[in-house]
Amino acid sequence: MAYLTGLSITYIAALDRLIELEKLVGNVQKAELYSKRRLLAREGLHLLMTEEGYFIKSLDPDGTRHGVYGAVKHGYFEAVPNHDAIAFRVVDDVQAEKIYAKISSIPGLRPYDFIITNYPSLDDMYEKPEGLWAFGTWVNGGAWSTCEARMIMVYYRLGKYEDARRSMKRLLTFARRFRMDNPFTKFGSDVYQPNEPINLTYDAFGPPAAMIRGLFEYLYSAEGLTLLPHIPPSITELEQLFPIRFGKKKLYISTVGRGAISAVLINGNSHNHFDGKSVFLPYHEIPDVAYIQIVLGDAKPNPSAKRPVQAIPQPIGSTQAKTSKGYTSKTLQKALDAFNAKAEKLQTFYSLLVKEGFEETYEAAHAKLAIDFITTMRIRFRLLAEEKIQTLPEPSQEAADKSYVDTAARLYEGLVNLLKSYVNSDEPRKRRIYEIWLHSLSKCVDTRENP
């Protein structure tokens, strides 16, 4: 039994968000209650801190400290509460720099660019440090992609862009081999399930998500959204062609120049809620679709910048499937051909939804995602046939190819099953969307499928 530092840090971070939610719904008493609890938790943090400014892992009731780096007993450095404290802004900038400096001074924490949970090995586990509990594996020195995502947020907050670049380059070595596993074992150098033909866990999408989120950080509150641009100085112009969600609003963000924020434009109009480091977006003052241009340093606004036009997705034509052995796979080709009619139905359905004002519905988003994925799948197999994508050793190649086909099928079938459930719906909106689906089927050449 012990006081866990990580529990206090994530508790404070959770309260930060819960307080804003209570303010948002007008529950002032709850917001005040949670603010008091947050203050008490913050007051106790100094008991879990070292003189160097980093956090220990835990504190026993008798005062024994676990995670004081270099100590004779329990002398490891515990990374998770430390990078979480920075990523979740539980600590200020001064302490954040101290924690990062300590992490940087211990090469063993990032032997393969990913942060591991601790260094050196834990000496206070209930299990012997062997097998699953051996150092470099699982929670004793393993690398977790969810932890790496928070570490990337640390890099952005503190301007350690080269660290973020190295992390993503390392992740790509796994992605290109279809080895997006979690955790990464052997101190972050190998996958947890090496005997599977391919690996894919949703945890492994944390680091690339952090790579995007870290650019502007996005601090949501009851009053609005604060952007904190963290743009590497080598980048003098950046444009996100996809929107960031802000309630019902869509934000397209771009930057020009480098240095401190000097101007902000929203749909071409000046926006004055900013300082040198941040931009505040009051919810009710922001248009539903906002193109936000952040001007840095002495750069000039880009007058030609405008919101990207969201075109109706257009699936590309079918292509020959080719395996790594150099011959056309009949099974794979048959599966790909089956998506020709499906893609036509989806595109017709999506176009009709947009025409009737249903563009912002879930059904439209699902249809668009399915069309985009089928298009991506076809591009992939075309590039494989043209030998522009390096193939994988078998059975990994077959498993990777099948994952694309299976995903496309699930996206399509999931939408069809949802629409079928609308047949006897009491909601006029659902009934109308189902009618649009039937109409889209009648407009397509292949109408043999039972709607």
Secondary structure, 3 states (H helix, E strand, C coil): CCEEHHHHHHHHHHHHHHHHHHHHCCCHHHHHHHHHHHHHHHHHHHHHECCCCCECCEECCCCCEECCCCCCCCCCEEHHHHHHHHHCCCCCHHHHHHHHHHHHCCHHHCCCCCCCCEECCCCCCCCCCCHHHCCCECCECCECHHHHHHHHHHHHHHCCHHHHHHHHHHHHHHHCCCEECCCEEHHHCEECCCCCCCEECHHHHHHHHHHHHHHHCCEECCCEEEECCCCCCCCCEEECCCCEEECCEEEEEEEEECCCEEEEEECCEECCCECCCCEEEEHHHCCCEEEEEEEECCCCCCCCCCCCCCCCCCCCCCCCCCCCCCCCCHHHHHHHHHHHHHHHHHHHHHHHHHHCCCCCCHHHHHHHHHHHHHHHHHHHHHHHHCCCCCCCCCCHHHHHHHHHHHHHHHHHHHHHHHHHCCCCCCCHHHHHHHHHHHHHHHHCCCCCCCC
